Amino acid sequence: MDLSRAVWRKSTRSQGNGACVEVADLATAVAVRDSKDKTGPVLVFTPAEWHAFVEGAKAGEFDQS
């Protein structure tokens, strides 16, 4: 997958401490990468997979408490 034209963004709640992920909305997918390693591996999800993850995170499904 060619990500050379991807527009990456971080959460507005990012603390700027390097412990963030960046997301790029692509035509048919959503890409995610570590903000500290911009040339490193990228995870690619379908829009439905990404939506399910975001909704799960909002609902607290991944909380470690």
C-alpha positions as CSV (number, residue, x, y, z in Angstrom):
1,M,0.0,0.0,0.0
2,D,1.4,3.4,-1.0
3,L,1.3,5.8,2.0
4,S,3.4,8.5,0.5
5,R,0.4,10.9,0.2
6,A,-1.2,9.9,3.5
7,V,-2.1,12.8,5.8
8,W,-1.2,11.8,9.3
9,R,-2.9,13.3,12.4
10,K,-2.6,12.9,16.2
11,S,-5.3,13.4,18.8
12,T,-5.8,16.9,19.9
13,R,-5.4,15.4,23.4
14,S,-1.9,14.3,22.6
15,Q,0.6,15.3,25.3
16,G,3.5,15.7,22.9
17,N,5.6,13.2,25.0
18,G,6.2,10.8,22.1
19,A,3.8,8.2,23.4
20,C,1.2,8.7,20.6
21,V,-0.1,7.1,17.6
22,E,-0.9,8.8,14.3
23,V,-3.9,8.0,12.1
24,A,-4.4,8.5,8.3
25,D,-7.7,8.2,6.6
26,L,-7.2,6.6,3.2
27,A,-9.7,6.0,0.4
28,T,-10.5,2.5,1.5
29,A,-8.7,2.0,4.8
30,V,-7.4,3.6,8.0
31,A,-3.7,3.5,8.7
32,V,-2.1,3.7,12.2
33,R,1.6,4.2,13.1
34,D,3.7,5.0,16.1
35,S,4.4,8.8,16.2
36,K,8.0,8.2,17.3
37,D,8.8,5.9,14.4
38,K,7.4,7.5,11.2
39,T,9.2,5.1,8.9
40,G,8.4,2.0,11.0
41,P,5.5,-0.4,10.6
42,V,2.0,0.7,9.8
43,L,-1.2,-1.1,10.8
44,V,-4.0,-0.9,8.2
45,F,-7.7,-1.5,9.1
46,T,-10.9,-1.4,7.1
47,P,-13.2,1.5,8.0
48,A,-15.5,-1.0,9.8
49,E,-12.7,-2.4,11.9
50,W,-11.5,1.1,12.8
51,H,-15.0,2.2,13.7
52,A,-15.5,-0.9,15.9
53,F,-12.2,-0.1,17.7
54,V,-13.0,3.6,18.3
55,E,-16.5,2.7,19.6
56,G,-15.0,0.1,21.9
57,A,-12.5,2.5,23.2
58,K,-15.2,5.1,23.9
59,A,-17.2,2.5,25.7
60,G,-14.2,1.5,27.9
61,E,-13.8,-2.0,26.6
62,F,-10.0,-1.7,26.7
63,D,-9.6,0.0,30.1
64,Q,-7.0,-1.6,32.3
65,S,-8.4,-0.5,35.6
